[in-house]
Amino acid sequence: MSAKPDQIIISQLDIFTSVGVMPEERRDPQRLGITLVMEPLKGLSNLNDRIVSTVDYYDVTTQIKSLASKGSRCLIETLADDLMKMLFARYPIGAAELEIRKFILPDTEYVAVKIRRETPQPFALVPEINSAAAR
């Protein structure tokens, strides 16, 4: 049985962005809710009580708000993908799960997309068996 990875969780961050299929929906920024679960590459032990040794969740929220406020998108799926690309480019995370909630449809609490991404693992070089060079 393997241990679960350490996580940093940001729950229901309110952001404001222009998103929607219809132009009138994108006219004014609307509130979305973001929940993000990050798995730091080095885990959460041996941090020596130093912010530089971990993922700065305040900075993460600032960067999410900044990216979301730039431009407009038709789909929250596109926003989710854009945010994930930024997170993996800026922070030492091995995996992340992101949920974006949109409060738009009548008779629903919200609609949402949820995506998970992982850092590709480098593959180990395996020596060739019966290699002609080894003979």
Secondary structure, 3 states (H helix, E strand, C coil): CCCCCCCEEEEEEEEEEEECCCHHHHCCCEEEEEEEEEEECCCCCCCCCCHHHCCCHHHHHHHHHHHHHCCEECCHHHHHHHHHHHHHHHCCEEEEEEEEEECCCCCCCCEEEEEEEECCCCCCCCCCCCCHHHC
